[in-house]
Amino acid sequence: MIQINDVSMSHGDQTLFTNVSFTINPGERCSLIGRNGSGKTTLLRLIIGTETPDSGAICMPKGYRLGYLDQHIRFSRPTVIEEAALGLREDERECLYKAEKILFGLGFNEEMVALPTDKLSGGFHLRLHLAKVLLSEPNCLLLDEPTNYLDILSMRFLTRFLQKWTGELIVVSHDREFLDSTSTHTLGIHRNRVKKVQGKTADLFAPLLLEEESYEKTRESLDKKRSHMQAFVERLGAKASKAAQAQSRKKMLEKIPALEALKAIEDLDFSFHVAPFQGKKMGEVKELSFSYHSEKGPLINNLSFVIGKGERLAIIGKNGYGKSTLLRLLAQELKPQHGDVVFSDQISMGYFGQTNIQRLNDNLTIEAEIAAANPALPFTEVRRICAQMMFRGNQAEKRIGVLSGGEKSRVLLGKILAKPCNLLLLDEPTHHLDVESVEALIDAIDEFSGTVIIVTHSELILQRLELHTLIVCHAAAQQTYMGGYQEFLEKVGWQEETSSEKPKVKAIDRGEEKRKRAELVASRSKALKPIKDEMQQLEKSIIVLEEEQKRDQLLLEQTAESGASGTMQELLIGIGKRTKEIERLFERLLELGDQYEAKKSEYQEEF
């Protein structure tokens, strides 16, 4: 059990926590979420004792042990087994059988435990680090962004492992699906405080929204009350005979609390700009082969597939099996040893690559880096894109060299926004983004009408996007599967997760299946577009009516003070009618939303 009592913490001018209190009870597994820079890693460091709070206390039972898996994995011993043994108590360092037992349980085999640590993949680096933590037999696991090091199979393994963990757990991750699958409770850092709820991440967001709405309504009501009473006091104060009354009301005025307006929290909110494309076929990969080391055989081996207009294609598989390499070949950063990647002349590409962040110029400002993506873009538009990426005002003048990984990711997304495109290539775009930014990115991808090809280990993204095609990367082989990720899991599954005969992945039928698929895409677009168009029109009408409502309500307040009863009557009638119309439009919008989701589900099943 861990008790946090009235903890406050600041870094320089930035306040992270103010009088934070909560308890981690026995057996509770907690997700820890919050925006980048809100203090998630700092909170973990406070718990393990590498940082000290400005005030307050962190209490644990005597002998309570913590196991900390941080964001930086470092090894100091030459082999896997020697490194794992560092997790044992000093008097047990020779008991290698204990280390082997944990390693084998985490998926290592006898050959792997004797390997040098630098020969392991990123996923097994994490497993080795985790083995060391477990060998210390902690009461509580503290995991800081463990999924950043994992491929999709390692993530699935870690999820199953943590679901069986009987001790306490605090885990930080940008992947909501992973958090919701492994946790019993959610801790949220919000406005310098920590709120804890039982349940998933969504169970935290809903009450926070209600609390803030209630606070703002109370604040606005008190402000109006103060304003009216202040005017009353000023009117009475001008008359000598009313001086006593004025003084009495002034004392009442002083007792009305003045609540500060909540500071606006910036959200990543954007949409990719679409460049026009005529036709149905955007490009084709023909018998593609590639190898970094010819003596080791091809990494990409004789791969062929067609890229259609509006298609959603995901490249998935274990680390080291060529996912990013395939995307770099499509982006034409690499030249294949055999075969071709052919695109239409109309292609306008937006590319988010893992190495592209390192290519940002540290000496340029954010606005200069974004402007470089499209020199024809007016300065006002550059600044608008900066604001969309949460760099407002003078923040757009910060130099790239001082930015965090998450901020650099947003700059890279801004560069893609600066130039309209019809083909998006995205390589692990959610790295370094917080939960809210990941959600905004998924929405933007979903709304983009061009073609998207994405490399991701996030099962949340794979489940949320309406994928048409999967490229499944195995060792020295890639297979193409027509359909979505859930269908892939149900009908094929990961061959590495089963001891049975390797399943055969359904290959693309270049004839009949392609024709049926094109018909389905056209039919879906025809069915969904009218619904979506009407929903957008309704949203615009509601916005206009709500603006008119605000205007008339303000006029009503002004008229009430002047006492013009006739005008008040007209305003009240207008506000009443408009309220009913807004309610009617909202009901229709909800009805259309249900229709839209139902139609999407029907077509998803057909795909």
C-alpha positions as CSV (number, residue, x, y, z in Angstrom):
1,M,0.0,0.0,0.0
2,I,1.2,3.5,-0.9
3,Q,-0.2,6.7,0.7
4,I,0.4,10.1,-0.9
5,N,-0.4,12.9,1.7
6,D,-0.7,16.6,0.7
7,V,2.2,16.4,-1.8
8,S,3.2,19.6,-3.6
9,M,6.0,19.7,-6.2
10,S,7.4,22.4,-8.6
11,H,10.1,22.4,-11.2
12,G,11.4,26.0,-11.5
13,D,8.4,28.2,-12.3
14,Q,6.2,25.3,-13.2
15,T,3.9,23.9,-10.6
16,L,3.2,20.2,-11.1
17,F,1.3,19.1,-8.0
18,T,-0.6,21.1,-5.3
19,N,-1.6,19.3,-2.1
20,V,-2.1,15.9,-3.8
21,S,-3.4,13.0,-1.8
22,F,-4.4,9.5,-2.8
23,T,-3.8,5.8,-1.8
24,I,-2.8,2.8,-3.7
25,N,-4.5,-0.1,-1.9
26,P,-3.4,-3.8,-1.9
27,G,-3.9,-5.5,-5.3
28,E,-4.8,-2.3,-7.2
29,R,-3.4,-1.9,-10.7
30,C,-3.5,1.8,-11.7
31,S,-3.2,3.6,-15.0
32,L,-1.5,7.0,-14.6
33,I,-2.6,9.4,-17.3
34,G,-2.0,13.2,-17.9
35,R,-0.8,15.5,-20.6
36,N,2.8,15.6,-21.6
37,G,4.6,17.7,-19.0
38,S,1.9,17.2,-16.4
39,G,4.3,15.3,-14.1
40,K,3.6,11.6,-14.6
41,T,7.3,10.6,-14.5
42,T,8.0,13.0,-11.7
43,L,5.3,11.4,-9.6
44,L,6.9,7.9,-10.1
45,R,10.2,9.3,-9.1
46,L,8.7,10.9,-6.0
47,I,7.3,7.4,-5.1
48,I,10.6,5.6,-5.6
49,G,12.5,8.4,-3.8
50,T,14.8,9.7,-6.6
51,E,13.1,13.1,-6.2
52,T,11.8,14.8,-3.0
53,P,8.5,16.7,-2.8
54,D,8.5,20.4,-1.8
55,S,6.0,19.5,0.9
56,G,3.9,16.6,2.0
57,A,4.8,12.9,2.6
58,I,4.8,9.6,0.8
59,C,4.3,6.7,3.1
60,M,4.7,2.9,2.6
61,P,4.7,0.0,5.1
62,K,8.1,-1.1,6.5
63,G,9.9,-3.5,4.0
64,Y,7.6,-2.5,1.1
65,R,9.5,-3.1,-2.1
66,L,9.2,-1.1,-5.4
67,G,10.2,-2.3,-8.8
68,Y,10.8,0.5,-11.3
69,L,10.8,0.1,-15.0
70,D,11.7,3.5,-16.3
71,Q,11.9,5.0,-19.9
72,H,15.7,4.5,-20.2
73,I,17.0,0.9,-20.5
74,R,20.7,0.5,-19.8
75,F,22.6,-2.8,-19.5
76,S,26.1,-3.3,-18.0
77,R,26.8,-7.0,-18.2
78,P,27.9,-8.9,-21.3
79,T,25.2,-11.6,-21.4
80,V,21.5,-11.8,-20.8
81,I,21.8,-14.2,-17.8
82,E,24.4,-12.1,-16.1
83,E,22.4,-8.9,-16.6
84,A,19.2,-10.6,-15.2
85,A,21.1,-11.8,-12.1
86,L,21.7,-8.2,-11.2
87,G,18.0,-8.2,-10.1
88,L,18.7,-10.7,-7.4
89,R,19.6,-9.8,-3.9
90,E,23.4,-9.6,-3.3
91,D,23.4,-12.8,-1.2
92,E,21.6,-14.7,-4.1
93,R,23.7,-13.4,-7.1
94,E,25.0,-16.9,-7.7
95,C,21.5,-18.5,-7.8
96,L,21.2,-18.2,-11.6
97,Y,18.4,-20.8,-11.7
98,K,16.1,-18.2,-10.2
99,A,17.0,-15.8,-13.0
100,E,16.5,-18.5,-15.6
101,K,13.1,-19.4,-14.3
102,I,11.9,-15.8,-14.7
103,L,13.6,-15.4,-18.1
104,F,12.0,-18.6,-19.5
105,G,8.6,-17.4,-18.1
106,L,9.1,-14.2,-20.1
107,G,9.7,-16.0,-23.4
108,F,13.5,-16.5,-23.5
109,N,14.9,-19.8,-24.4
110,E,18.2,-21.5,-23.5
111,E,20.1,-20.2,-26.5
112,M,18.9,-16.6,-25.8
113,V,20.0,-16.4,-22.2
114,A,23.6,-16.9,-23.3
115,L,23.4,-14.1,-25.9
116,P,25.1,-10.7,-25.6
117,T,22.5,-8.1,-24.5
118,D,23.1,-6.0,-27.6
119,K,21.9,-8.9,-29.8
120,L,18.4,-8.7,-28.4
121,S,15.5,-6.9,-30.1
122,G,13.8,-3.9,-28.4
123,G,11.0,-6.1,-27.1
124,F,13.4,-8.6,-25.4
125,H,15.3,-5.6,-24.0
126,L,12.1,-4.7,-22.1
127,R,11.6,-8.3,-21.0
128,L,15.1,-8.5,-19.7
129,H,14.6,-5.2,-17.8
130,L,11.3,-6.5,-16.5
131,A,12.9,-9.8,-15.4
132,K,15.4,-7.8,-13.3
133,V,12.5,-5.9,-11.7
134,L,10.6,-9.1,-10.9
135,L,13.6,-10.9,-9.5
136,S,13.8,-8.2,-6.9
137,E,10.3,-9.5,-5.8
138,P,8.6,-6.1,-5.5
139,N,5.3,-5.4,-3.9
140,C,4.5,-2.7,-6.4
141,L,5.5,-2.4,-10.1
142,L,6.1,1.1,-11.5
143,L,6.2,1.1,-15.3
144,D,6.9,4.3,-17.3
145,E,5.9,4.0,-21.0
146,P,6.8,0.3,-21.3
147,T,5.0,0.1,-24.7
148,N,7.4,2.4,-26.4
149,Y,10.0,-0.4,-26.6
150,L,7.6,-3.1,-27.7
151,D,6.3,-4.5,-30.9
152,I,2.7,-5.7,-31.2
153,L,3.4,-9.2,-30.0
154,S,5.5,-8.1,-27.0
155,M,2.7,-5.7,-26.1
156,R,0.1,-8.6,-26.2
157,F,2.5,-10.7,-24.0
158,L,3.0,-7.8,-21.4
159,T,-0.8,-7.2,-21.3
160,R,-1.5,-10.8,-20.4
161,F,1.3,-10.8,-17.8
162,L,0.1,-7.7,-16.1
163,Q,-3.5,-8.9,-16.0
164,K,-2.2,-11.8,-13.8
165,W,-0.1,-9.5,-11.6
166,T,-1.3,-9.9,-8.0
167,G,0.6,-7.0,-6.4
168,E,0.2,-3.3,-6.9
169,L,0.9,-1.6,-10.2
170,I,1.2,2.0,-11.5
171,V,1.7,2.2,-15.3
172,V,2.2,5.2,-17.6
173,S,1.4,4.7,-21.3
174,H,-0.1,6.7,-24.2
175,D,-2.0,3.6,-25.3
176,R,-5.5,3.6,-23.8
177,E,-6.3,0.1,-25.0
178,F,-3.2,-1.2,-23.1
179,L,-4.1,0.8,-20.0
180,D,-7.7,-0.2,-19.9
181,S,-6.8,-3.9,-20.4
182,T,-4.3,-4.0,-17.6
183,S,-5.7,-1.7,-14.8
184,T,-8.4,-1.8,-12.2
185,H,-8.2,1.9,-11.4
186,T,-7.2,5.1,-13.2
187,L,-5.2,8.0,-11.8
188,G,-5.4,11.3,-13.7
189,I,-3.1,14.3,-13.3
190,H,-5.3,17.4,-14.1
191,R,-4.8,21.0,-13.2
192,N,-2.0,20.2,-10.7
193,R,-4.1,17.6,-8.8
194,V,-4.5,13.9,-9.0
195,K,-7.9,12.3,-9.2
196,K,-8.4,8.5,-8.7
197,V,-11.4,6.5,-10.0
198,Q,-12.2,2.8,-10.1
199,G,-12.5,1.7,-13.7
200,K,-11.1,2.6,-17.2
201,T,-9.7,5.9,-18.5
202,A,-13.1,6.9,-19.8
203,D,-14.5,6.6,-16.3
204,L,-12.1,9.4,-15.3
205,F,-12.7,11.8,-18.1
206,A,-16.5,11.9,-17.7
207,P,-16.6,13.2,-14.1
208,L,-13.8,15.6,-14.7
209,L,-15.8,17.2,-17.5
210,L,-18.9,17.4,-15.3
211,E,-16.9,19.0,-12.4
212,E,-15.5,21.7,-14.7
213,E,-18.9,22.5,-16.2
214,S,-20.4,22.8,-12.7
215,Y,-17.5,25.0,-11.6
216,E,-17.8,27.3,-14.6
217,K,-21.6,27.6,-14.1
218,T,-21.1,28.5,-10.4
219,R,-18.4,31.0,-11.3
220,E,-20.5,32.7,-13.9
221,S,-23.5,32.8,-11.6
222,L,-21.4,34.4,-8.8
223,D,-19.9,36.9,-11.2
224,K,-23.4,38.0,-12.3
225,K,-24.5,38.2,-8.7
226,R,-21.4,40.3,-7.8
227,S,-22.0,42.6,-10.8
228,H,-25.7,43.2,-10.1
229,M,-24.9,43.9,-6.4
230,Q,-22.0,46.2,-7.2
231,A,-24.3,48.2,-9.5
232,F,-26.9,48.3,-6.7
233,V,-24.4,49.5,-4.2
234,E,-23.2,52.3,-6.5
235,R,-26.8,53.5,-7.1
236,L,-27.6,53.5,-3.4
237,G,-24.2,55.1,-2.5
238,A,-25.1,58.2,-4.5
239,K,-28.0,59.0,-2.2
240,A,-27.2,60.1,1.4
241,S,-30.5,58.7,2.7
242,K,-29.5,55.2,1.4
243,A,-26.0,55.2,2.8
244,A,-26.8,52.6,5.5
245,Q,-28.4,50.2,3.0
246,A,-25.4,50.7,0.6
247,Q,-23.0,49.8,3.4
248,S,-25.0,46.7,4.3
249,R,-25.0,45.5,0.7
250,K,-21.3,46.2,0.4
251,K,-20.6,43.8,3.3
252,M,-22.8,41.2,1.5
253,L,-20.8,41.8,-1.7
254,E,-17.5,41.2,0.1
255,K,-18.8,37.8,1.3
256,I,-19.5,36.5,-2.3
257,P,-16.5,34.3,-3.2
258,A,-14.6,35.3,-6.3
259,L,-13.7,32.2,-8.3
260,E,-10.9,32.3,-10.8
261,A,-11.8,31.3,-14.4
262,L,-10.3,27.9,-15.3
263,K,-7.4,28.3,-17.7
264,A,-8.1,26.8,-21.1
265,I,-6.3,23.5,-21.7
266,E,-5.0,23.2,-25.2
267,D,-5.9,20.2,-27.3
268,L,-4.4,19.0,-30.5
269,D,-7.2,19.7,-32.9
270,F,-6.6,19.4,-36.7
271,S,-7.4,17.8,-39.9
272,F,-5.1,16.8,-42.8
273,H,-5.6,18.8,-46.0
274,V,-6.5,16.7,-49.0
275,A,-4.9,17.2,-52.4
276,P,-7.2,16.2,-55.3
277,F,-6.6,12.8,-57.0
278,Q,-8.4,11.5,-60.1
279,G,-8.9,7.8,-60.7
280,K,-8.9,4.8,-58.4
281,K,-5.4,3.4,-58.5
282,M,-2.7,5.5,-56.7
283,G,0.2,3.2,-57.0
284,E,1.5,-0.3,-57.1
285,V,4.3,-2.4,-55.5
286,K,5.7,-4.9,-57.9
287,E,7.8,-7.9,-56.8
288,L,9.6,-5.8,-54.2
289,S,12.8,-7.1,-52.6
290,F,15.3,-5.4,-50.3
291,S,18.1,-6.3,-48.0
292,Y,20.6,-4.2,-45.9
293,H,23.0,-7.1,-45.9
294,S,23.0,-9.3,-49.0
295,E,24.6,-12.2,-47.2
296,K,21.7,-12.4,-44.7
297,G,19.1,-12.7,-47.4
298,P,16.2,-10.3,-48.2
299,L,14.3,-8.4,-45.5
300,I,11.5,-7.6,-47.9
301,N,10.9,-10.5,-50.2
302,N,9.0,-10.5,-53.5
303,L,6.2,-8.4,-52.2
304,S,3.4,-7.1,-54.5
305,F,0.2,-5.2,-53.8
306,V,-1.9,-2.3,-55.2
307,I,-2.5,1.0,-53.4
308,G,-6.1,2.2,-54.1
309,K,-7.6,5.7,-53.6
310,G,-9.0,6.1,-50.1
311,E,-7.5,2.9,-48.9
312,R,-6.5,2.2,-45.3
313,L,-3.5,-0.1,-45.1
314,A,-1.6,-1.2,-42.0
315,I,1.9,-2.8,-41.8
316,I,2.2,-4.9,-38.7
317,G,4.6,-7.5,-37.2
318,K,7.5,-8.0,-34.8
319,N,10.4,-5.5,-34.5
320,G,13.2,-6.1,-37.0
321,Y,11.0,-7.7,-39.6
322,G,11.0,-4.7,-42.1
323,K,7.9,-2.6,-41.2
324,S,9.7,0.7,-41.2
325,T,12.0,-0.4,-44.1
326,L,8.9,-1.1,-46.2
327,L,7.5,2.4,-45.4
328,R,10.8,4.0,-46.4
329,L,10.8,2.1,-49.7
330,L,7.3,3.5,-50.3
331,A,8.5,7.0,-49.4
332,Q,11.3,6.3,-51.9
333,E,14.0,7.1,-49.2
334,L,15.4,3.6,-50.1
335,K,16.0,2.0,-53.5
336,P,14.9,-1.7,-53.8
337,Q,17.4,-4.3,-55.0
338,H,14.6,-5.9,-57.1
339,G,11.1,-4.8,-58.2
340,D,9.5,-1.4,-58.3
341,V,7.4,1.1,-56.4
342,V,5.3,3.0,-58.9
343,F,3.1,6.0,-58.1
344,S,0.7,8.1,-60.2
345,D,2.0,11.6,-61.2
346,Q,-0.9,13.0,-59.1
347,I,0.5,11.7,-55.8
348,S,1.2,14.3,-53.1
349,M,2.8,12.5,-50.2
350,G,2.9,13.3,-46.4
351,Y,5.5,11.2,-44.6
352,F,5.9,10.8,-40.8
353,G,9.0,8.6,-40.3
354,Q,10.7,7.5,-37.1
355,T,13.9,9.1,-38.3
356,N,12.3,12.3,-39.6
357,I,12.2,13.9,-36.1
358,Q,16.0,13.7,-36.0
359,R,16.1,15.5,-39.3
360,L,14.4,18.6,-37.9
361,N,16.9,21.5,-37.9
362,D,17.6,22.3,-34.2
363,N,18.6,25.9,-35.1
364,L,15.3,26.8,-36.8
365,T,12.2,28.0,-35.0
366,I,9.0,26.0,-35.1
367,E,7.4,28.4,-37.5
368,A,10.4,28.4,-39.8
369,E,10.5,24.6,-39.8
370,I,6.8,24.4,-40.7
371,A,7.1,27.1,-43.3
372,A,10.0,25.2,-45.0
373,A,7.6,22.4,-45.9
374,N,5.7,24.8,-48.2
375,P,7.5,28.1,-49.0
376,A,4.3,29.4,-50.8
377,L,2.3,29.3,-47.6
378,P,1.4,32.8,-46.2
379,F,2.8,33.6,-42.7
380,T,-0.7,33.8,-41.2
381,E,-1.4,30.2,-42.4
382,V,2.0,29.0,-40.9
383,R,1.0,30.6,-37.6
384,R,-2.5,29.0,-37.7
385,I,-0.8,25.5,-38.2
386,C,1.5,26.3,-35.3
387,A,-1.6,27.0,-33.1
388,Q,-3.3,23.8,-34.2
389,M,-0.2,22.0,-33.1
390,M,-0.5,23.7,-29.7
391,F,2.3,26.3,-30.3
392,R,0.4,29.6,-29.9
393,G,1.8,33.1,-30.0
394,N,5.5,33.4,-29.0
395,Q,5.7,29.6,-28.5
396,A,6.0,29.3,-32.3
397,E,9.3,31.1,-32.1
398,K,10.9,28.4,-29.9
399,R,13.9,26.7,-31.5
400,I,13.6,23.0,-32.4
401,G,16.7,22.1,-30.3
402,V,14.9,22.9,-27.0
403,L,11.7,20.9,-27.7
404,S,10.7,17.6,-26.1
405,G,10.1,14.4,-28.2
406,G,6.3,15.0,-28.1
407,E,6.7,18.6,-29.2
408,K,9.0,17.5,-32.1
409,S,6.3,15.0,-33.2
410,R,3.8,17.8,-33.3
411,V,6.1,19.9,-35.4
412,L,6.5,17.0,-37.9
413,L,2.7,16.7,-38.1
414,G,2.5,20.4,-38.7
415,K,4.9,20.1,-41.6
416,I,2.5,17.5,-43.1
417,L,-0.4,19.9,-42.6
418,A,1.5,22.7,-44.4
419,K,1.2,20.9,-47.7
420,P,-2.0,19.2,-48.9
421,C,-1.5,15.5,-49.6
422,N,-3.5,12.5,-50.8
423,L,-1.2,9.8,-49.5
424,L,-0.2,9.6,-45.8
425,L,2.7,7.4,-44.7
426,L,2.8,7.2,-40.9
427,D,5.5,5.3,-39.0
428,E,4.5,4.9,-35.3
429,P,3.0,8.4,-35.2
430,T,1.8,8.0,-31.6
431,H,5.2,7.8,-30.0
432,H,5.8,10.7,-27.5
433,L,2.1,11.9,-27.8
434,D,-0.2,11.9,-24.7
435,V,-3.5,10.1,-24.6
436,E,-5.6,13.2,-25.7
437,S,-3.2,13.9,-28.6
438,V,-3.4,10.2,-29.7
439,E,-7.2,10.5,-29.8
440,A,-7.0,13.7,-31.9
441,L,-4.6,12.0,-34.3
442,I,-6.8,8.9,-34.7
443,D,-9.8,11.2,-35.4
444,A,-7.8,13.2,-38.0
445,I,-6.7,10.0,-39.8
446,D,-10.3,8.7,-39.7
447,E,-11.6,11.9,-41.3
448,F,-8.8,12.1,-44.0
449,S,-10.4,11.1,-47.3
450,G,-7.0,10.3,-49.0
451,T,-5.1,7.0,-48.7
452,V,-3.3,6.1,-45.4
453,I,-0.5,3.5,-44.9
454,I,0.4,3.2,-41.3
455,V,3.0,1.2,-39.2
456,T,1.8,0.9,-35.7
457,H,2.0,-1.5,-32.7
458,S,-1.1,0.1,-31.2
459,E,-4.1,-2.3,-31.2
460,L,-6.3,0.6,-30.3
461,I,-5.5,2.3,-33.7
462,L,-5.7,-1.0,-35.6
463,Q,-9.2,-1.6,-34.1
464,R,-10.4,2.0,-34.6
465,L,-9.4,2.5,-38.2
466,E,-11.5,0.9,-40.9
467,L,-8.6,-1.0,-42.4
468,H,-8.9,-2.5,-45.8
469,T,-5.6,-4.3,-46.0
470,L,-2.9,-5.7,-43.7
471,I,0.7,-6.3,-44.7
472,V,1.8,-8.9,-42.1
473,C,5.6,-9.0,-41.7
474,H,7.3,-12.2,-40.7
475,A,11.0,-13.2,-40.8
476,A,12.1,-12.6,-44.4
477,A,8.5,-12.8,-45.6
478,Q,5.5,-10.5,-45.9
479,Q,2.0,-11.6,-46.5
480,T,-1.1,-9.6,-47.5
481,Y,-4.4,-10.0,-45.8
482,M,-7.6,-8.4,-47.1
483,G,-9.7,-7.1,-44.2
484,G,-9.5,-5.5,-40.7
485,Y,-7.4,-6.3,-37.7
486,Q,-10.1,-8.0,-35.6
487,E,-11.0,-10.2,-38.5
488,F,-7.3,-11.1,-38.9
489,L,-7.1,-12.1,-35.2
490,E,-10.2,-14.2,-35.4
491,K,-9.5,-16.0,-38.7
492,V,-5.7,-16.1,-38.8
493,G,-4.1,-14.8,-35.6
494,W,-0.4,-14.4,-34.8
495,Q,1.6,-17.5,-35.8
496,E,4.1,-16.7,-33.0
497,E,1.3,-17.1,-30.4
498,T,0.3,-20.6,-31.3
499,S,2.1,-23.9,-31.3
500,S,0.0,-25.3,-34.0
501,E,0.8,-25.4,-37.7
502,K,1.5,-21.9,-39.1
503,P,-1.7,-20.6,-40.5
504,K,-1.9,-19.6,-44.1
505,V,-2.7,-15.9,-44.6
506,K,-5.3,-15.3,-47.2
507,A,-3.7,-13.8,-50.3
508,I,-5.2,-11.1,-52.4
509,D,-7.2,-12.3,-55.3
510,R,-6.3,-9.8,-58.0
511,G,-9.5,-10.5,-60.0
512,E,-12.8,-11.3,-58.4
513,E,-12.0,-10.2,-54.9
514,K,-10.6,-6.8,-56.0
515,R,-13.7,-6.2,-58.1
516,K,-16.0,-7.0,-55.2
517,R,-13.9,-4.8,-52.9
518,A,-14.1,-1.8,-55.3
519,E,-17.9,-2.3,-55.4
520,L,-18.2,-2.4,-51.6
521,V,-16.0,0.8,-51.3
522,A,-18.2,2.6,-53.8
523,S,-21.4,1.4,-52.2
524,R,-20.3,2.4,-48.7
525,S,-19.3,5.9,-49.9
526,K,-22.7,6.3,-51.6
527,A,-24.6,5.1,-48.4
528,L,-22.6,7.1,-45.8
529,K,-21.9,10.4,-47.6
530,P,-25.5,11.8,-47.5
531,I,-25.8,11.0,-43.8
532,K,-22.4,12.6,-43.1
533,D,-23.3,15.7,-45.2
534,E,-26.6,16.1,-43.3
535,M,-24.8,15.7,-40.0
536,Q,-22.3,18.4,-40.9
537,Q,-25.1,20.8,-42.0
538,L,-27.0,20.2,-38.8
539,E,-23.8,21.0,-36.7
540,K,-23.4,24.3,-38.6
541,S,-27.1,25.2,-38.1
542,I,-26.8,24.4,-34.3
543,I,-23.7,26.6,-34.0
544,V,-25.5,29.5,-35.8
545,L,-28.6,29.1,-33.5
546,E,-26.4,28.9,-30.4
547,E,-24.6,32.1,-31.3
548,E,-28.0,33.9,-31.9
549,Q,-29.2,32.5,-28.6
550,K,-26.2,34.0,-26.8
551,R,-26.8,37.3,-28.5
552,D,-30.5,37.5,-27.5
553,Q,-29.7,36.4,-23.9
554,L,-27.3,39.2,-23.6
555,L,-29.9,41.6,-25.0
556,L,-32.4,40.2,-22.6
557,E,-30.2,41.0,-19.6
558,Q,-29.6,44.6,-20.9
559,T,-33.3,45.1,-21.6
560,A,-34.2,43.8,-18.1
561,E,-32.1,46.6,-16.6
562,S,-33.7,49.3,-18.8
563,G,-37.3,47.9,-18.1
564,A,-38.5,47.8,-21.7
565,S,-41.2,45.1,-21.2
566,G,-42.3,44.9,-24.9
567,T,-38.8,44.2,-26.1
568,M,-38.3,41.6,-23.3
569,Q,-41.5,39.8,-24.4
570,E,-40.2,39.5,-28.0
571,L,-36.8,38.3,-26.9
572,L,-38.3,35.7,-24.6
573,I,-40.5,34.3,-27.4
574,G,-37.6,34.2,-29.8
575,I,-35.3,32.4,-27.2
576,G,-38.1,29.9,-26.5
577,K,-38.6,29.1,-30.1
578,R,-34.9,28.8,-30.8
579,T,-34.4,26.5,-27.8
580,K,-37.0,24.1,-29.2
581,E,-35.4,24.2,-32.6
582,I,-31.9,23.5,-31.2
583,E,-33.3,20.5,-29.3
584,R,-35.0,19.3,-32.5
585,L,-31.8,19.5,-34.4
586,F,-29.8,17.8,-31.7
587,E,-32.3,14.9,-31.7
588,R,-32.0,14.6,-35.5
589,L,-28.2,14.7,-35.1
590,L,-28.2,11.9,-32.6
591,E,-30.6,9.9,-34.8
592,L,-28.3,10.3,-37.8
593,G,-25.2,9.4,-35.7
594,D,-26.8,6.1,-34.8
595,Q,-27.7,5.5,-38.5
596,Y,-24.1,6.3,-39.6
597,E,-22.5,4.0,-37.0
598,A,-25.0,1.2,-37.9
599,K,-24.2,1.5,-41.6
600,K,-20.5,1.6,-41.0
601,S,-20.8,-1.6,-39.0
602,E,-22.7,-3.3,-41.8
603,Y,-20.1,-2.5,-44.3
604,Q,-17.2,-3.4,-41.9
605,E,-18.8,-6.9,-41.6
606,E,-19.0,-7.2,-45.4
607,F,-15.4,-6.1,-45.8
